[in-house]
Amino acid sequence: MENDDVVYVGSKPVMNYVLAVVTQFNSGAETVTIKARGRAISRAVDVAEVVRNRFLNNLEVKDILISTEKVTSERGESNVSSMEITLGNKPE
């Protein structure tokens, strides 16, 4: 992908990430990718839906990628699900 417009979703409130996504689009981004891992995936879906339904009605989901990443912690290695949701403008 050629764009650097990525919002990483973690444990902050949903509206913090919604504001970040809306700001990216307002500053001229063609697409914005919302990335999350593990338990933050459901929050990322909420962010995408709030942006599309409440703030920027001209957006659509362009792509969704799901994968599994190996994460090493003090408890050893484990698999963590990850998801990327790419939002972009609807074609005219």
C-alpha positions in Angstrom: 0.0 0.0 0.0 1.2 3.5 -0.8 -0.5 5.3 2.0 0.7 5.9 5.5 -2.7 6.7 6.8 -3.0 4.0 9.5 -4.8 4.2 12.9 -3.7 1.6 15.4 -6.5 0.6 17.8 -5.6 -0.3 21.4 -7.4 0.2 24.7 -8.5 3.8 24.5 -12.1 4.8 24.1 -13.6 4.3 20.7 -14.2 8.0 20.1 -10.4 8.7 20.4 -9.8 6.5 17.3 -12.9 7.8 15.5 -11.5 11.3 15.8 -8.1 10.1 14.5 -9.7 8.5 11.4 -11.9 11.6 10.7 -8.9 13.8 11.0 -7.0 11.7 8.5 -9.8 12.0 6.0 -10.2 15.8 6.6 -6.5 16.3 5.9 -6.8 14.8 2.5 -6.3 11.0 2.9 -7.8 8.9 0.1 -8.0 5.8 2.3 -7.4 5.1 6.0 -6.5 1.7 7.4 -7.7 0.8 10.9 -5.4 -1.9 12.5 -6.0 -3.9 15.6 -4.9 -7.1 17.4 -6.5 -9.4 19.8 -9.2 -8.0 22.0 -9.0 -4.6 20.3 -10.5 -6.1 17.1 -14.1 -5.5 18.2 -13.1 -1.9 19.1 -11.7 -1.5 15.6 -15.0 -2.7 14.0 -16.8 -0.2 16.2 -14.5 2.6 15.1 -15.1 1.8 11.4 -18.9 1.7 11.9 -19.1 4.9 13.9 -17.0 6.7 11.3 -19.2 5.4 8.4 -22.6 5.8 10.0 -22.3 9.0 12.2 -19.5 11.2 10.7 -18.6 10.5 7.1 -21.5 8.9 5.2 -19.7 8.8 1.9 -17.2 6.1 3.1 -17.3 2.4 2.4 -15.2 -0.5 3.5 -12.6 -1.1 0.7 -10.9 -4.1 2.2 -10.7 -6.3 5.3 -7.6 -8.4 6.0 -7.4 -10.9 8.8 -4.3 -12.8 9.9 -2.6 -14.4 12.9 0.7 -13.1 14.4 3.0 -15.0 16.6 3.7 -12.9 19.7 6.5 -13.7 22.2 6.0 -12.7 25.8 7.3 -13.7 29.2 4.7 -16.6 29.1 6.2 -17.9 25.9 4.9 -17.7 22.3 1.2 -17.3 21.5 -0.9 -16.6 18.4 -2.7 -13.3 18.3 -5.4 -12.5 15.7 -5.0 -9.3 13.8 -7.3 -7.3 11.5 -7.0 -4.4 9.1 -10.0 -2.5 7.9 -9.5 -0.1 5.0 -12.0 2.7 4.6 -12.3 4.9 1.4 -14.6 7.1 -0.4 -17.5 5.6 -2.3 -17.2 5.8 -6.1 -19.2 8.7 -7.5 
